[in-house]
Amino acid sequence: MNKQEIFGALGLGDHNSGVFAGEWLEPTGDQIEVVNPTTGEALATVGMASEADYDRVVAQSVETFDRWRLLPAPQRGQYVRRLGDALREKIQPLGALVTLEMGKIFPEGVGEVQEMVDICDFAVGLSRQLYGSTMASERPNHRMYEHWHPLGPVGVISAFNFPVAVWSWNSALAAVCGDTVVWKPSERTPLTAIAVTRIANEVMDGSGFEGVFNLVLGDGATVGNRMNQDTRLPLISATGSCNMGRIVGPAVAQRMGRTILELGGNNAVIVMDDADIDLTVRATLFSAVGTAGQRCTSLRRLLVHRAVADKLVSRLTEAYKQVSIGDPLESGTLMGPLVGERAVMQMMDALDIAREQGARIVTGGNRLDRPGFFVEPTIAVVPKEASITQQETFAPILWVIEFDTLEEAIEIQNGVTQGLSSAIFTESIKNAERFLSDGGSDCGIANVNIGTSGAEIGGAFGGEKETGGGREAGSDAWKAYMRRQTTTINWGDDLPLAQGIEFG
C-alpha cells in the first residue's frame, strides 16, 4: 500500500486535527510536520492543541464520565467489542500506517493492530468479571465486601515505538471499568493516533457517549505538564523514558494522583553452556533487531557462558549479515529505519563510548548511506564493567558480556537500574528455577527459552526499579483503573464494635 491508499482507507488528509473532544475541533495550537523515517520526507501536517483546546477536551471527558460510569459494565463492554471489530476491519491499512509513520516493518505494524484487537476481546470478557471479595466479619450479623467503582477520566501518554497498542491496553480496560480517556500521543506519531480516534468515534457516534475516547496532541510543556498537574485526571498512564518518568511521577504524586509508569528497559538474556544454540540465535535475532531495537523490551545485553561465547557470537554474526534492511512496507524487509536523526546520533555516540571502554565491534556499527534514518544492526563484545551497558540506547545494539557462573550472570543482569524484561536459555530445570526464584531475576518479566520481546496481552505487562513498577494489559491490571471501596452492612439489631471495644 502507498501513502494515498493508506490515507484514503483511514480518512486522513495532508492537514489533520489532533484534537477530539466528542467531536473534531479545529486546533488553535502550533502545526507540526510528520516525517516518514524511511525517506526523511514529510507525510502530512497536524494541528496541535493550545491550553484552551486541552481544557475543552478534559471538560468533555469529565462530562461524559459522569454518564458513562452509570452504564452497566457488560453494556460498556459491548462498545469495546464493536471497537475491536472496527479495528479488525482496518487492520491492514492501520498496520501500514504504523509502518509508514514509525518505521517498524509491516508484519510488526499489523501485529500491533492485532494486539489492539486482542485487548478489546480481553476487555469484553473482563466487563463481566470485575469481581470483588466478600470477607467474613468478626461482628455478628454483619456482612463485609469490596465494591469496585470507576475511577474517573484517565490520561494516557504514549510513546512513538508502539503508537497505538499502548493506548489500547489502557483505553479498552479503562472503558469497561467505567472511565473515559484523554490520550496524548507522541508528536512523532500523531497520524496513527488520529486514525484510531476516527475509528473509535465511528463506533461511539450516536451513542450519547462520544466523549469516551478523546485525543489531545501537544508538546510536553503545553499538554504533558497540564495533564500531570490536572486534578480532573485521577490516573496518568505514561510510557516513555526513565527521565520522562522522573518528571511525571513526582508531578502526579504532588497532587495525590495515581500513575502507571512504563519506562526504560535494559533487558538481558542469560545463555548457559547447555543452551539450545539454534533456539537462542532465533530468539536473540528478533529480540535485538526487531523494530530496529526500538522496543522497551528489546534485547540490549546478551550474557553468554564463556564455554559457548565464541560459537554463539559467530552464529549471530552470520545471522546479522543476512538481515535485509530497507523500506519497511516492502515484503522481505526485516529491519526498517530508526525513528529520526537524533536516534541515529545517539546510537553512534553510544558506540564511540563503547570503543573507549574496550568494546570490540563484531559486526555493524555504521549508518547506511541512503535517505532516511537507517543503521546497521550491531554486535559488540564488551567487558562486564563497561558503563555504557548501564544505559538504555534505543537502537539495534547488542552488548555481549561473558560470564563463568549462573550467579555471576544474575548479578550482571540485575546490576542495572532498569528492571523490565529478562530471559534465560538453558536445558537445566535447576538453572531455570534458580533464575525464576527469589534472588533470581529482579525484572517484571522473566522468560525461559524465549526472548525478552513479544509479551502477550493476557499477562500484566510492566517492570520494576526505574522501569516504573506499573502494570498494563492482562491479569488484574484492571484494578489500577478503579477505586476499591470496603463496605460493611449491619443487618442485626445491635451495634457491636470491631476489636471487641466497649464504648459507653
KOLBA-331659 format. One line per 10 residues: number of its first residue (from 1); for each residue x, y, z of C-alpha. Coordinates in steps of 0.1 Angstrom, whole numbers, always signed. Example, Ala and Ser with C-alpha at 12.3 -4.5 7.8 and 13.67 -1.06 7.14 Angstrom:
BEGIN
1) +123 -45 +78; +137 -11 +71
***
This chain:
BEGIN
1) +0 +0 +0; +12 +35 -8; +6 +67 +12; -25 +77 -8; -41 +42 -4; -34 +42 +34; -46 +77 +39; -77 +71 +19; -87 +39 +38; -83 +57 +71
11) -98 +91 +62; -66 +111 +66; -55 +141 +46; -25 +163 +42; -37 +185 +70; -53 +169 +101; -66 +179 +135; -50 +164 +166; -78 +174 +189; -110 +154 +196
21) -135 +161 +224; -165 +141 +215; -162 +159 +181; -133 +170 +160; -121 +205 +169; -100 +229 +149; -68 +232 +169; -56 +266 +179; -20 +255 +188; +10 +251 +166
31) +12 +230 +134; +38 +201 +132; +51 +183 +103; +51 +145 +104; +82 +129 +88; +85 +95 +72; +116 +79 +88; +121 +57 +57; +126 +87 +34; +131 +117 +57
41) +102 +134 +38; +71 +150 +52; +39 +129 +53; +14 +155 +65; +9 +183 +89; -11 +181 +121; -26 +208 +143; -18 +206 +180; -38 +217 +210; -35 +250 +228
51) -41 +252 +266; -77 +262 +258; -81 +232 +235; -68 +210 +262; -93 +223 +288; -121 +217 +264; -111 +181 +258; -108 +173 +296; -141 +191 +303; -158 +168 +277
61) -141 +138 +292; -154 +147 +327; -189 +153 +315; -190 +120 +296; -176 +101 +326; -205 +112 +348; -228 +94 +325; -206 +66 +312; -199 +53 +347; -236 +46 +353
71) -239 +23 +323; -236 -13 +334; -201 -28 +328; -214 -55 +304; -230 -28 +282; -198 -8 +283; -181 -40 +271; -203 -41 +241; -190 -8 +228; -154 -21 +233
81) -164 -52 +213; -175 -30 +185; -143 -11 +187; -123 -44 +184; -144 -54 +153; -138 -20 +137; -101 -22 +143; -101 -57 +128; -117 -44 +96; -90 -18 +93
91) -61 -40 +103; -42 -38 +70; -43 +0 +64; -38 +8 +100; -8 -16 +103; +6 +0 +71; +2 +35 +87; +21 +24 +118; +49 +12 +94; +48 +44 +73
101) +49 +68 +103; +70 +49 +128; +92 +26 +106; +86 -9 +120; +82 -35 +93; +47 -42 +80; +42 -75 +98; +50 -58 +131; +27 -29 +122; -1 -54 +116
111) +8 -73 +147; +5 -41 +167; -30 -36 +155; -38 -72 +162; -27 -65 +197; -54 -38 +199; -80 -63 +187; -68 -89 +212; -70 -65 +242; -105 -54 +231
121) -115 -91 +232; -99 -95 +266; -117 -64 +279; -151 -76 +267; -148 -107 +289; -134 -86 +317; -166 -64 +316; -184 -94 +333; -156 -102 +357; -149 -70 +377
131) -151 -91 +409; -148 -80 +444; -142 -102 +475; -166 -109 +503; -149 -111 +537; -160 -127 +570; -168 -100 +595; -158 -105 +632; -190 -89 +642; -222 -109 +643
141) -250 -101 +618; -226 -81 +597; -216 -85 +560; -184 -71 +546; -173 -69 +510; -153 -50 +484; -170 -27 +459; -151 -15 +428; -161 +18 +413; -150 +37 +381
151) -120 +60 +389; -125 +89 +365; -110 +103 +333; -77 +86 +326; -48 +104 +310; -28 +82 +286; +6 +94 +274; +20 +71 +248; +54 +68 +231; +64 +66 +194
161) +75 +30 +193; +41 +15 +200; +19 +43 +187; -14 +25 +191; -11 -7 +211; -2 +10 +244; -33 +33 +240; -55 +2 +236; -40 -15 +267; -52 +14 +287
171) -83 +25 +269; -100 -8 +265; -96 -17 +301; -104 +19 +313; -136 +19 +292; -151 -13 +306; -141 -1 +341; -163 +29 +335; -136 +55 +328; -132 +79 +300
181) -98 +85 +283; -77 +116 +273; -49 +105 +250; -17 +124 +244; +2 +106 +217; +38 +111 +207; +44 +141 +185; +64 +118 +163; +34 +95 +155; +2 +116 +156
191) -13 +102 +124; -19 +67 +138; -35 +83 +169; -58 +104 +147; -67 +73 +126; -75 +52 +157; -96 +80 +172; -115 +83 +140; -123 +46 +142; -133 +49 +179
201) -155 +79 +170; -173 +59 +143; -181 +32 +169; -193 +57 +195; -211 +81 +171; -248 +85 +180; -245 +66 +213; -245 +97 +235; -211 +87 +248; -189 +102 +220
211) -166 +117 +247; -153 +83 +260; -122 +82 +237; -106 +117 +234; -74 +129 +217; -52 +159 +225; -20 +162 +206; +5 +186 +221; +40 +190 +234; +52 +184 +270
221) +50 +220 +281; +15 +227 +267; -3 +194 +273; +20 +169 +291; +26 +191 +321; -10 +202 +322; -21 +165 +324; +4 +158 +352; -10 +186 +373; -47 +183 +364
231) -67 +170 +394; -95 +161 +370; -74 +132 +358; -70 +109 +388; -47 +85 +369; -19 +92 +344; -6 +62 +325; +27 +72 +309; +50 +53 +286; +85 +67 +278
241) +120 +70 +291; +131 +69 +327; +139 +106 +325; +103 +113 +315; +91 +92 +344; +111 +113 +368; +90 +142 +356; +56 +126 +355; +58 +106 +387; +66 +134 +412
251) +42 +158 +395; +12 +135 +397; +22 +124 +432; +23 +160 +444; -14 +163 +438; -20 +128 +452; -29 +113 +418; -21 +78 +406; +4 +67 +379; +11 +37 +358
261) +46 +42 +346; +61 +20 +318; +96 +34 +314; +130 +22 +301; +142 -13 +298; +179 -25 +297; +169 -61 +291; +192 -91 +293; +193 -127 +281; +214 -153 +300
271) +228 -181 +278; +240 -211 +297; +265 -236 +284; +238 -262 +279; +215 -238 +259; +199 -248 +226; +221 -226 +203; +197 -227 +174; +168 -216 +196; +190 -189 +212
281) +201 -174 +178; +165 -171 +165; +152 -156 +198; +182 -132 +200; +178 -120 +164; +141 -110 +169; +146 -95 +204; +176 -74 +194; +168 -65 +158; +130 -64 +157
291) +116 -28 +155; +153 -18 +149; +159 -22 +186; +132 +4 +195; +111 -17 +218; +112 -12 +256; +116 -50 +257; +144 -51 +231; +174 -72 +240; +203 -49 +250
301) +227 -73 +268; +235 -109 +259; +252 -126 +288; +269 -157 +275; +286 -185 +293; +323 -184 +284; +322 -220 +271; +298 -212 +243; +305 -175 +237; +327 -178 +206
311) +302 -202 +189; +272 -181 +197; +288 -148 +186; +299 -165 +153; +264 -178 +146; +248 -144 +155; +273 -126 +133; +263 -148 +103; +226 -142 +111; +230 -104 +114
321) +247 -102 +80; +216 -118 +64; +192 -92 +79; +176 -73 +50; +174 -35 +58; +152 -12 +38; +117 +1 +32; +96 -15 +60; +65 -16 +37; +83 -39 +13
331) +79 -77 +17; +111 -94 +29; +124 -64 +48; +134 -75 +84; +146 -41 +97; +134 -6 +89; +148 +28 +100; +153 +44 +133; +126 +70 +141; +147 +101 +134
341) +181 +118 +132; +185 +121 +169; +181 +84 +174; +209 +77 +148; +232 +101 +166; +225 +86 +200; +234 +52 +186; +267 +64 +171; +276 +82 +203; +270 +51 +223
351) +293 +31 +201; +320 +57 +203; +318 +55 +241; +318 +17 +240; +350 +17 +220; +367 +39 +245; +356 +14 +272; +372 -16 +255; +344 -28 +232; +351 -49 +201
361) +326 -43 +173; +319 -77 +158; +295 -66 +131; +276 -35 +121; +282 -1 +137; +276 +21 +108; +249 +44 +94; +238 +35 +59; +243 +59 +31; +208 +63 +19
371) +178 +86 +25; +160 +82 +59; +175 +70 +92; +190 +36 +85; +217 +19 +105; +233 -15 +107; +223 -38 +135; +254 -41 +157; +270 -67 +179; +298 -56 +203
381) +317 -77 +228; +323 -56 +259; +339 -60 +293; +313 -65 +320; +325 -33 +338; +318 -11 +307; +295 +16 +320; +279 +21 +286; +259 -11 +292; +242 +5 +322
391) +222 +28 +300; +194 +21 +275; +203 +30 +239; +171 +29 +218; +188 +13 +188; +198 -22 +175; +230 -25 +196; +236 -59 +213; +263 -58 +241; +278 -93 +245
401) +292 -100 +280; +308 -132 +290; +304 -150 +324; +315 -181 +342; +287 -190 +366; +249 -185 +368; +253 -165 +400; +276 -141 +382; +252 -138 +353; +223 -130 +375
411) +244 -104 +393; +253 -87 +360; +217 -89 +348; +203 -73 +379; +231 -48 +382; +213 -21 +362; +188 +5 +373; +160 -8 +349; +140 -39 +355; +116 -47 +327
421) +123 -80 +308; +147 -108 +312; +153 -144 +299; +174 -175 +303; +183 -201 +278; +191 -235 +294; +181 -271 +292; +185 -275 +330; +154 -272 +352; +177 -263 +381
431) +191 -233 +362; +157 -222 +351; +142 -224 +386; +172 -206 +401; +167 -178 +376; +130 -176 +384; +133 -179 +422; +137 -152 +449; +172 -138 +443; +170 -146 +406
441) +158 -121 +380; +145 -89 +395; +125 -79 +364; +88 -76 +359; +90 -102 +331; +112 -134 +333; +112 -159 +305; +127 -193 +299; +139 -203 +264; +121 -174 +247
451) +134 -139 +241; +128 -107 +260; +104 -92 +234; +69 -101 +224; +47 -101 +255; +11 -115 +253; -18 -93 +264; -31 -120 +288; -3 -113 +313; +2 -80 +332
461) +30 -60 +314; +55 -39 +333; +87 -37 +352; +104 -28 +384; +130 -3 +397; +134 +26 +373; +111 +9 +348; +83 +24 +370; +65 -5 +386; +33 -1 +366
471) +13 -29 +351; -9 -28 +320; -30 -52 +298; -39 -86 +314; -42 -103 +347; -56 -80 +374; -42 -48 +358; -78 -36 +356; -77 -27 +393; -55 +3 +385
481) -84 +19 +366; -109 +16 +395; -112 +26 +431; -118 +0 +458; -144 +6 +485; -148 -16 +515; -185 -19 +526; -199 -33 +558; -236 -38 +563; -251 -43 +598
491) -283 -63 +593; -288 -70 +631; -304 -50 +659; -272 -45 +680; -241 -23 +673; -210 -44 +682; -177 -27 +676; -146 -42 +660; -118 -55 +681; -143 -61 +709
501) -142 -24 +720; -168 -15 +746; -179 +22 +744; -204 +37 +769
***
